[in-house]
Each structure stands twice: as structure tokens, then as C-alpha cells.
Amino acid sequence: MSTIDQSSTFNLGGHSVKRLGYGAMQLAGPGVFGPPKDHGAALAVLREAVASGVNHIDTSDFYGPHVTNQIIREALHPYRDDLTIVTKIGARRGADGSWIPAFSREELTEAVHDNLRNLGLDVLDVVNLRIMFDVHGPAEGSIEAPLTVLADLQRQGLVRHVGLSNATSKQITEGRGITEIVCVQNQYNLAHRADDALIDDLARDGIAYVPFFPLGGFSPLQSSTLSDVAARLNATPMQVALAWLLRRAENILLIPGTSSLGHLRENLAAAGFALPDEALEQLDGVAGSVA
């Protein structure tokens, strides 16, 4: 058994995926814009991730734009039968790298076809609608119009399953009235725990929850408790944060991203990392204590 097998599995769009996957965002250039500094390293990271047992990759054609999907295709196509690739639509990039909502029927349809072309696929496994009423976090607003477009593309056979990203509980309820929602992808970590109740609700319904920014993202969280626990357990803060998330709920699927082989190996090792109960209790207390 490889280390990643110890993370157990969960159902995502009809596939049993390892709970520790890989997020491709960092394969693009600085600010998730333009090509990577080291194209060969990007290919190597993807190939080692899959060779190590990863069978869930998260991406989007607006990473780059187009860059990460093209690298995924170059590195991994033809894809293994057990590999689930999850992508996102609902945004586009400005010439300056800005993130711009792209919710019209034409934009959403074009985004699905861009993902298909750049990934080299005839159908996309899972497509998340990235909700862009606020670029920086969930904000209320009806998603009926854009999600109906995505559901239409699903009925056309271009998309197998649908998820939501940057979503509120109200939007998830609205979305489930339009089509089956197989996953929700929101920001969540030791300190940012606004979705605690939502995670438990989704778990009861068998819906995957995919947290991004497990260490705070573009503004990393600062926690002496996390650092102390990591030092005591001879682990990195990222390994401890990932291990805590795996313990938090069985429906949590992790997609830590990196462009470094060394960091990839560290992240995957978190699957076999057992947190002592006293460490878990300490980490549970981090919420609300850091910005």
C-alpha cells in the first residue's frame, strides 16, 4: 500500500477517489497567470502525483489562462481510467491577470469547450460553477441562470457531473433544485471555519467538500499553535494542516497544489500522518485565534 492509500476514499461523481488529490493552480506562472518558470518541473510534478496514487486533479482553463490544462494534457494524456479531473468555469482573465466574472451563456459554453479542447477530452468528469458575485469570497445572489446553462451542457453530454465553488448554503440549496451537485469547493482551513455546519450537512447527503487554501492561500495564516504542533511531531505545518482536514470529516477531499516535487512528496505524506488526540484538540482551538 502506498502512503496516499491511507487517506481512504470518497465518492466524487460516481468515482471512488483518494481523499488526498492534487490542485494544478500553482503550475501556472506568478499570480496564476502565464507559463510556469520551469515547464519540465511542472510535467514531473503531475506525473509523480499520478504515479504516487493521486486520482483526483483539480484545475481550470482560467488558470494561466489555458496553461495548466495544456500542461496536464501534455503530462498525462491519454489519461488513466481511474483519474478524475475536476475543472471550473464562471470566470475569465483580463490582460492584466485580473479575475473577471464570466456568467453569460456564451462565456460558459465557450469555457466548457475550452476545457475539453485543452484537456483533450470528449466529456468533462466534473465541472464546478465558480460563483463570482464577490471575487474574494462567497456572496449571496441567484445562480439559477448560469447553473441552468451548465445543466444544459450536462444534458448535451459535454459534462458528467456538476459542482459549485465559492458558494453559500442558500446557493447550494438553490443549485440542488436545478441539478445534482456532487461537490462544493470553498475556502476552509484551521482558522477559516465558516463552513463547519455546511461540511456536516453535505456529509450527511454524501456530497464531497473540497477546501482550498488549506494554509490561508495568498495570505498564509500565522498560527503559533500549528507551528508548535508541527515541530513537536517532526512534521511541516502543511502536513499537520492537511492531516487535520482529513480528520475533520470523511467527505473532505484535499487538493493541495505545488510546483515542487519536494513539496508534493511532503503533501502526499500527510495521508499517512496520524494526529494524536491531544494535538487534534490543540488544533481545534486555532479557529478564531488568528486572522
ABEGO torsion letter per residue (X at the ends): XBAAAAAEBBBBGGBBBBABBBBAAAABBBGGBEBBABAAAAAAAAAAAAAAGBABBBBBAABOBGAAAAAAAAAAOBBBAABBBBBBBGBBBBAAGBBBBBABAAAAAAAAAAAAAAAGBABBABBBBBBAABAAEBBBEBAAAAAAAAAAAAAAGABABBBBBGBBAAAAAAAAAABBBABBBBBBBAABAAAAAAAAAAAAAGBBBBBBGAAGEABBBBBAAAAAAAAAAGBBAAAAAAAAAAAABAABBBBBBBABAAAAAAAAAAAABBBBAAAAAAAAAABGABX
